[in-house]
Amino acid sequence: MLEKTDTDGVAVGDRRVLVGTTDEVTPGRGKVIDCSGREIAIFNIGGQFHALDNLCPHKEAPLEDGLLVREEGRDWLVCPWHRFLFDPCTGKCDRPGFDTRVYPLSVESGRIYVEV
């Protein structure tokens, strides 16, 4: 059972963390949160929410500042420094060896929870 209902990244369950509300994540933009000592970027892509490690595995650029683009029917997160492309659903990078971690995310009554 959930014990906390605030939106400042306080742990609310075993591994589920309340990280904010859907109103706080602007469509097409990233929002970084500190989640149990990890920087996680939350993205709203067409009303679908995604959670990824915030730092690019290449040179630790802040992915929260990356652009979201749609190419060939797919959504991509573009690293702001070196233009690596990441699939926000899977974390797969267009360049071998640079996949990023994604986190399970759920939305309940407008609240966003991430499993860490």
Secondary structure, DSSP 8 states (H G I E B T S, - for coil): ------SSS-B-SSSEEEEEEGGGS-BT-EEEEEETTEEEEEEEETTEEEEEESB-TTT--BGGG-EEEEETTEEEEE-TTT--EE-TTT--BSSTT----EE-EEEETTEEEEE-
